[in-house]
Amino acid sequence: MSEVYLNEYATFNDALENIGRFIEEVYNSKRLHSSIGYKSPIKLA
């Protein structure tokens, strides 16, 4: 995951928070979802 290597984190918890945000805001919005015809949610908007 490039998110980990592109940032520096002061603590492990900082990394967990940032990675969680990345998954929710970036990854999940771009990845293909089978339930919506293998399209990304951004493509439907």
C-alpha distance matrix in Angstrom:
0.0 3.8 5.4 6.0 7.3 9.2 11.1 13.7 14.7 18.3 17.9 15.8 17.0 15.9 12.3 12.9 14.7 12.3 9.3 12.2 13.4 10.3 10.4 14.1 14.7 12.2 10.4 13.7 15.8 14.5 13.9 17.1 19.3 22.0 24.4 24.8 25.3 21.7 21.4 19.0 20.7 20.6 22.7 25.2 25.8
3.8 0.0 3.8 5.4 5.2 6.0 8.8 11.8 13.7 17.5 17.9 16.5 17.7 15.9 12.5 14.1 15.3 12.2 10.2 13.5 13.8 10.5 11.8 15.2 14.9 12.2 11.4 15.1 16.5 15.0 15.3 18.7 21.3 24.2 26.5 26.4 26.9 23.4 22.5 19.9 21.4 20.7 22.9 25.7 25.9
5.4 3.8 0.0 3.8 5.6 5.4 6.6 9.8 11.1 14.8 15.2 14.0 14.7 12.5 9.5 11.0 11.7 8.5 7.0 10.4 10.4 7.5 9.5 12.7 12.3 10.3 10.4 13.9 15.3 14.7 15.4 19.0 21.2 24.4 26.3 26.2 27.2 23.9 22.7 19.7 20.6 19.9 22.6 25.0 24.9
6.0 5.4 3.8 0.0 3.8 5.7 5.9 7.8 8.8 12.5 12.5 11.1 12.7 11.0 7.5 9.7 11.4 8.8 7.3 11.1 12.0 9.9 11.6 14.9 15.2 13.7 13.3 16.5 18.5 18.0 18.2 21.8 23.7 26.7 28.6 28.9 29.9 26.6 25.8 22.9 23.8 23.4 26.1 28.4 28.3
7.3 5.2 5.6 3.8 0.0 3.8 5.6 7.6 10.0 13.5 14.4 13.6 15.6 13.7 10.6 13.2 14.8 12.0 11.0 14.8 15.3 12.9 14.8 18.1 17.9 15.9 15.7 19.2 20.8 19.8 20.2 23.7 26.0 29.0 31.1 31.2 31.9 28.4 27.5 24.7 26.0 25.2 27.6 30.3 30.2
9.2 6.0 5.4 5.7 3.8 0.0 3.8 7.1 10.0 13.6 15.2 15.1 16.5 13.8 11.3 14.2 14.8 11.5 11.3 15.0 14.5 12.1 14.7 17.6 16.6 14.7 15.3 18.9 19.9 18.9 20.0 23.7 26.1 29.4 31.3 31.0 31.8 28.4 27.1 24.1 25.0 23.8 26.3 29.1 28.6
11.1 8.8 6.6 5.9 5.6 3.8 0.0 3.8 6.5 10.0 11.9 12.3 13.5 10.5 8.7 12.0 12.4 9.3 10.2 13.7 13.3 11.8 14.8 17.2 16.4 15.3 16.4 19.6 20.7 20.5 21.7 25.4 27.5 30.9 32.5 32.3 33.5 30.3 28.9 25.6 26.1 25.0 27.9 30.3 29.5
13.7 11.8 9.8 7.8 7.6 7.1 3.8 0.0 3.8 6.8 9.1 10.4 12.1 9.3 8.2 12.0 12.6 10.4 11.8 15.2 15.2 14.4 17.2 19.6 19.2 18.5 19.5 22.5 23.9 23.9 24.9 28.6 30.5 33.8 35.3 35.4 36.7 33.5 32.2 29.0 29.3 28.4 31.4 33.7 32.8
14.7 13.7 11.1 8.8 10.0 10.0 6.5 3.8 0.0 3.8 5.5 7.1 8.5 5.9 5.7 9.4 10.1 8.9 10.7 13.6 14.0 14.1 16.7 18.7 18.8 18.8 19.7 22.3 24.0 24.5 25.4 29.1 30.5 33.8 35.0 35.3 36.9 34.0 32.8 29.5 29.5 28.9 32.2 34.1 33.2
18.3 17.5 14.8 12.5 13.5 13.6 10.0 6.8 3.8 0.0 3.8 7.1 8.4 6.5 8.0 11.1 11.7 11.4 13.6 15.9 16.5 17.2 19.7 21.4 21.7 22.1 23.1 25.4 27.1 28.0 28.8 32.5 33.7 36.9 38.0 38.4 40.2 37.3 36.1 32.8 32.6 32.1 35.5 37.2 36.1
17.9 17.9 15.2 12.5 14.4 15.2 11.9 9.1 5.5 3.8 0.0 3.8 5.3 5.2 6.6 8.9 10.1 11.0 12.6 14.4 15.7 16.8 18.7 20.4 21.3 22.0 22.5 24.5 26.7 27.7 28.1 31.6 32.5 35.6 36.5 37.3 39.2 36.4 35.5 32.3 32.1 32.0 35.4 36.9 36.1
15.8 16.5 14.0 11.1 13.6 15.1 12.3 10.4 7.1 7.1 3.8 0.0 3.8 5.4 5.1 6.3 8.8 10.1 10.6 12.3 14.4 15.3 16.5 18.5 20.0 20.5 20.5 22.4 24.9 25.8 25.8 29.2 29.9 32.8 33.8 34.8 36.7 33.9 33.3 30.3 30.2 30.5 33.8 35.2 34.7
17.0 17.7 14.7 12.7 15.6 16.5 13.5 12.1 8.5 8.4 5.3 3.8 0.0 3.8 5.3 5.0 6.2 8.6 9.8 10.5 12.3 14.1 15.3 16.6 18.2 19.4 19.7 21.0 23.4 24.9 25.1 28.5 28.9 31.8 32.4 33.4 35.6 33.1 32.3 29.1 28.6 29.1 32.5 33.6 32.9
15.9 15.9 12.5 11.0 13.7 13.8 10.5 9.3 5.9 6.5 5.2 5.4 3.8 0.0 3.8 5.5 5.3 6.2 8.6 10.0 10.8 12.3 14.4 15.6 16.4 17.5 18.4 20.1 22.1 23.4 24.1 27.7 28.4 31.6 32.3 32.9 35.0 32.4 31.3 27.9 27.4 27.4 30.8 32.1 31.2
12.3 12.5 9.5 7.5 10.6 11.3 8.7 8.2 5.7 8.0 6.6 5.1 5.3 3.8 0.0 3.8 5.5 5.2 6.0 8.4 9.9 10.4 12.1 14.2 15.2 15.6 15.9 18.0 20.2 21.1 21.5 25.0 26.0 29.1 30.2 30.8 32.6 29.8 28.9 25.7 25.6 25.7 28.9 30.5 29.9
12.9 14.1 11.0 9.7 13.2 14.2 12.0 12.0 9.4 11.1 8.9 6.3 5.0 5.5 3.8 0.0 3.8 5.5 5.2 6.0 8.6 9.8 10.5 12.3 14.1 15.0 14.9 16.3 18.9 20.2 20.2 23.5 24.0 27.0 27.8 28.7 30.7 28.1 27.5 24.4 24.1 24.7 28.0 29.1 28.7
14.7 15.3 11.7 11.4 14.8 14.8 12.4 12.6 10.1 11.7 10.1 8.8 6.2 5.3 5.5 3.8 0.0 3.8 5.5 5.2 6.2 8.7 10.0 10.7 12.1 13.7 14.5 15.6 17.7 19.5 20.1 23.5 23.8 27.0 27.5 28.1 30.4 28.0 26.9 23.6 22.8 23.1 26.7 27.6 26.8
12.3 12.2 8.5 8.8 12.0 11.5 9.3 10.4 8.9 11.4 11.0 10.1 8.6 6.2 5.2 5.5 3.8 0.0 3.8 5.4 5.1 6.1 8.7 10.0 10.4 11.3 12.4 14.3 15.9 17.3 18.3 21.9 22.8 26.2 27.0 27.2 29.2 26.7 25.3 21.8 21.3 21.2 24.6 26.0 25.1
9.3 10.2 7.0 7.3 11.0 11.3 10.2 11.8 10.7 13.6 12.6 10.6 9.8 8.6 6.0 5.2 5.5 3.8 0.0 3.8 5.4 4.9 6.2 8.7 9.9 10.0 10.0 12.0 14.3 15.3 15.7 19.2 20.2 23.4 24.4 24.9 26.7 24.0 23.0 19.8 19.7 20.0 23.2 24.7 24.3
12.2 13.5 10.4 11.1 14.8 15.0 13.7 15.2 13.6 15.9 14.4 12.3 10.5 10.0 8.4 6.0 5.2 5.4 3.8 0.0 3.8 5.4 5.2 6.3 8.6 9.9 9.9 10.7 13.2 15.0 15.2 18.4 18.7 21.9 22.4 23.1 25.3 22.9 22.0 18.8 18.2 19.0 22.3 23.2 22.8
13.4 13.8 10.4 12.0 15.3 14.5 13.3 15.2 14.0 16.5 15.7 14.4 12.3 10.8 9.9 8.6 6.2 5.1 5.4 3.8 0.0 3.8 5.5 5.2 5.9 7.9 9.3 10.2 11.6 13.7 14.9 18.3 18.8 22.3 22.6 22.7 25.1 22.8 21.3 17.8 16.8 16.9 20.5 21.5 20.6
10.3 10.5 7.5 9.9 12.9 12.1 11.8 14.4 14.1 17.2 16.8 15.3 14.1 12.3 10.4 9.8 8.7 6.1 4.9 5.4 3.8 0.0 3.8 5.5 5.3 5.3 6.4 8.6 10.0 11.2 12.4 16.0 17.2 20.8 21.6 21.5 23.4 20.8 19.2 15.7 15.4 15.3 18.6 20.2 19.6
10.4 11.8 9.5 11.6 14.8 14.7 14.8 17.2 16.7 19.7 18.7 16.5 15.3 14.4 12.1 10.5 10.0 8.7 6.2 5.2 5.5 3.8 0.0 3.8 5.8 5.7 4.8 5.9 8.5 9.9 10.1 13.4 14.2 17.5 18.4 18.7 20.7 18.1 17.0 13.8 13.7 14.4 17.5 18.8 18.8
14.1 15.2 12.7 14.9 18.1 17.6 17.2 19.6 18.7 21.4 20.4 18.5 16.6 15.6 14.2 12.3 10.7 10.0 8.7 6.3 5.2 5.5 3.8 0.0 3.8 6.0 6.4 5.6 7.4 10.1 10.9 13.8 13.9 17.4 17.5 17.6 20.1 18.1 16.6 13.3 12.1 13.1 16.5 17.1 16.7
14.7 14.9 12.3 15.2 17.9 16.6 16.4 19.2 18.8 21.7 21.3 20.0 18.2 16.4 15.2 14.1 12.1 10.4 9.9 8.6 5.9 5.3 5.8 3.8 0.0 3.8 6.4 6.5 6.4 9.0 11.1 14.2 14.9 18.7 18.8 18.2 20.5 18.5 16.4 12.7 11.3 11.1 14.8 15.8 14.8
12.2 12.2 10.3 13.7 15.9 14.7 15.3 18.5 18.8 22.1 22.0 20.5 19.4 17.5 15.6 15.0 13.7 11.3 10.0 9.9 7.9 5.3 5.7 6.0 3.8 0.0 3.8 5.8 5.5 6.4 8.7 12.2 13.8 17.6 18.5 17.6 19.3 16.8 14.7 11.1 10.8 10.2 13.4 15.3 14.8
10.4 11.4 10.4 13.3 15.7 15.3 16.4 19.5 19.7 23.1 22.5 20.5 19.7 18.4 15.9 14.9 14.5 12.4 10.0 9.9 9.3 6.4 4.8 6.4 6.4 3.8 0.0 3.8 5.5 5.4 5.9 9.6 11.3 14.9 16.3 15.9 17.3 14.5 13.1 9.9 10.6 10.9 13.6 15.4 15.8
13.7 15.1 13.9 16.5 19.2 18.9 19.6 22.5 22.3 25.4 24.5 22.4 21.0 20.1 18.0 16.3 15.6 14.3 12.0 10.7 10.2 8.6 5.9 5.6 6.5 5.8 3.8 0.0 3.8 5.5 5.5 8.3 8.8 12.4 13.1 13.0 15.0 12.7 11.4 8.2 8.2 9.7 12.4 13.3 14.0
15.8 16.5 15.3 18.5 20.8 19.9 20.7 23.9 24.0 27.1 26.7 24.9 23.4 22.1 20.2 18.9 17.7 15.9 14.3 13.2 11.6 10.0 8.5 7.4 6.4 5.5 5.5 3.8 0.0 3.8 6.0 8.4 9.3 13.1 13.5 12.3 14.3 12.3 10.0 6.3 5.5 6.0 9.2 10.4 10.5
14.5 15.0 14.7 18.0 19.8 18.9 20.5 23.9 24.5 28.0 27.7 25.8 24.9 23.4 21.1 20.2 19.5 17.3 15.3 15.0 13.7 11.2 9.9 10.1 9.0 6.4 5.4 5.5 3.8 0.0 3.8 6.5 9.0 12.6 14.0 12.5 13.5 10.8 8.5 5.1 6.6 6.4 8.4 10.8 11.7
13.9 15.3 15.4 18.2 20.2 20.0 21.7 24.9 25.4 28.8 28.1 25.8 25.1 24.1 21.5 20.2 20.1 18.3 15.7 15.2 14.9 12.4 10.1 10.9 11.1 8.7 5.9 5.5 6.0 3.8 0.0 3.8 6.4 9.8 11.8 11.2 11.8 8.7 7.7 5.4 7.9 9.1 10.3 12.2 14.0
17.1 18.7 19.0 21.8 23.7 23.7 25.4 28.6 29.1 32.5 31.6 29.2 28.5 27.7 25.0 23.5 23.5 21.9 19.2 18.4 18.3 16.0 13.4 13.8 14.2 12.2 9.6 8.3 8.4 6.5 3.8 0.0 3.8 6.5 9.0 8.3 8.2 4.9 4.8 4.6 7.7 9.7 9.6 11.1 13.7
19.3 21.3 21.2 23.7 26.0 26.1 27.5 30.5 30.5 33.7 32.5 29.9 28.9 28.4 26.0 24.0 23.8 22.8 20.2 18.7 18.8 17.2 14.2 13.9 14.9 13.8 11.3 8.8 9.3 9.0 6.4 3.8 0.0 3.8 5.5 5.7 6.8 4.8 5.8 6.1 7.8 10.9 11.0 11.1 13.9
22.0 24.2 24.4 26.7 29.0 29.4 30.9 33.8 33.8 36.9 35.6 32.8 31.8 31.6 29.1 27.0 27.0 26.2 23.4 21.9 22.3 20.8 17.5 17.4 18.7 17.6 14.9 12.4 13.1 12.6 9.8 6.5 3.8 0.0 3.8 5.4 5.3 4.5 7.3 9.2 10.9 14.1 13.4 13.1 16.4
24.4 26.5 26.3 28.6 31.1 31.3 32.5 35.3 35.0 38.0 36.5 33.8 32.4 32.3 30.2 27.8 27.5 27.0 24.4 22.4 22.6 21.6 18.4 17.5 18.8 18.5 16.3 13.1 13.5 14.0 11.8 9.0 5.5 3.8 0.0 3.8 5.8 7.0 8.7 10.2 10.5 14.1 13.7 12.3 15.3
24.8 26.4 26.2 28.9 31.2 31.0 32.3 35.4 35.3 38.4 37.3 34.8 33.4 32.9 30.8 28.7 28.1 27.2 24.9 23.1 22.7 21.5 18.7 17.6 18.2 17.6 15.9 13.0 12.3 12.5 11.2 8.3 5.7 5.4 3.8 0.0 3.8 5.7 6.0 7.9 8.1 11.4 10.3 8.8 12.1
25.3 26.9 27.2 29.9 31.9 31.8 33.5 36.7 36.9 40.2 39.2 36.7 35.6 35.0 32.6 30.7 30.4 29.2 26.7 25.3 25.1 23.4 20.7 20.1 20.5 19.3 17.3 15.0 14.3 13.5 11.8 8.2 6.8 5.3 5.8 3.8 0.0 3.8 5.5 8.8 10.3 12.9 11.0 10.3 14.0
21.7 23.4 23.9 26.6 28.4 28.4 30.3 33.5 34.0 37.3 36.4 33.9 33.1 32.4 29.8 28.1 28.0 26.7 24.0 22.9 22.8 20.8 18.1 18.1 18.5 16.8 14.5 12.7 12.3 10.8 8.7 4.9 4.8 4.5 7.0 5.7 3.8 0.0 3.8 6.8 9.5 11.8 10.3 10.8 14.3
21.4 22.5 22.7 25.8 27.5 27.1 28.9 32.2 32.8 36.1 35.5 33.3 32.3 31.3 28.9 27.5 26.9 25.3 23.0 22.0 21.3 19.2 17.0 16.6 16.4 14.7 13.1 11.4 10.0 8.5 7.7 4.8 5.8 7.3 8.7 6.0 5.5 3.8 0.0 3.8 6.5 8.3 6.5 7.4 10.8
19.0 19.9 19.7 22.9 24.7 24.1 25.6 29.0 29.5 32.8 32.3 30.3 29.1 27.9 25.7 24.4 23.6 21.8 19.8 18.8 17.8 15.7 13.8 13.3 12.7 11.1 9.9 8.2 6.3 5.1 5.4 4.6 6.1 9.2 10.2 7.9 8.8 6.8 3.8 0.0 3.8 5.3 5.3 6.9 9.2
20.7 21.4 20.6 23.8 26.0 25.0 26.1 29.3 29.5 32.6 32.1 30.2 28.6 27.4 25.6 24.1 22.8 21.3 19.7 18.2 16.8 15.4 13.7 12.1 11.3 10.8 10.6 8.2 5.5 6.6 7.9 7.7 7.8 10.9 10.5 8.1 10.3 9.5 6.5 3.8 0.0 3.8 5.4 5.2 6.6
20.6 20.7 19.9 23.4 25.2 23.8 25.0 28.4 28.9 32.1 32.0 30.5 29.1 27.4 25.7 24.7 23.1 21.2 20.0 19.0 16.9 15.3 14.4 13.1 11.1 10.2 10.9 9.7 6.0 6.4 9.1 9.7 10.9 14.1 14.1 11.4 12.9 11.8 8.3 5.3 3.8 0.0 3.8 5.4 5.3
22.7 22.9 22.6 26.1 27.6 26.3 27.9 31.4 32.2 35.5 35.4 33.8 32.5 30.8 28.9 28.0 26.7 24.6 23.2 22.3 20.5 18.6 17.5 16.5 14.8 13.4 13.6 12.4 9.2 8.4 10.3 9.6 11.0 13.4 13.7 10.3 11.0 10.3 6.5 5.3 5.4 3.8 0.0 3.8 5.6
25.2 25.7 25.0 28.4 30.3 29.1 30.3 33.7 34.1 37.2 36.9 35.2 33.6 32.1 30.5 29.1 27.6 26.0 24.7 23.2 21.5 20.2 18.8 17.1 15.8 15.3 15.4 13.3 10.4 10.8 12.2 11.1 11.1 13.1 12.3 8.8 10.3 10.8 7.4 6.9 5.2 5.4 3.8 0.0 3.8
25.8 25.9 24.9 28.3 30.2 28.6 29.5 32.8 33.2 36.1 36.1 34.7 32.9 31.2 29.9 28.7 26.8 25.1 24.3 22.8 20.6 19.6 18.8 16.7 14.8 14.8 15.8 14.0 10.5 11.7 14.0 13.7 13.9 16.4 15.3 12.1 14.0 14.3 10.8 9.2 6.6 5.3 5.6 3.8 0.0
